[in-house]
Amino acid sequence: MEMPTGLSLEQQFKLQVLRDEVKHLSLEQAQEYLVEVLRQSMVKENLYKNWLKSA
């Protein structure tokens, strides 16, 4: 199965909005934000893994 690697137009827009927002963060705020994004990504990955196991 081939996995798409590009972003949809909506995702590109959301990414640009995020870029604009993080430009105004301090270094400490940006570091905290990055850690939180990684945490949420890990939670999402765990949810997908558990969902696939139960399928």
N, C-alpha and C positions, 0 to 999 in steps of 0.2 A: 504494500500500500504506500503510495507516494504522499508525503506530508507537505502541505503548503508552507512556504517559508516567508511569504510576503504578508503585509498587513492590509486589512480592508481600509477603505476610505475613512470610515468611522474611527477605526483604531489609529490611523495616522493623525486625525484631528485631535483625538484625546491625548495622543503623545505630544503634539505641539502645544496644547493647552498646559500639560504638565511641565513641559520645558519652560514655558513662560512663567509658571508659578514658582518653580524651584530656583529660578535666577535670583529671587529676592530673599532666599533663605540664608541664614548664617551657616558657617561651616558646621557648628554643632547641630543645628536643626536639620541640615542636609544629611548628616551622619545618622541621626535618629530616624529620619525618614527612610533612608536606605535600609537600615536594619529592619524596620517595620515592614517594608515592601518584601524583603527576603523572607521574613517570618510568615507573612501571608501567602507567599508563593509556596513555601514548604507545607503549610496547612492545606492549600489547594491540591498539591501533589499527593498528600496523604489521603485526602478525600477521594481523588481519582483512583488511587491504588486500592482503597477499600471497596469502592464501587465496582471496580473491575473484578476483584476477588469474589464478590457476592453475585456477580452476573452469571 
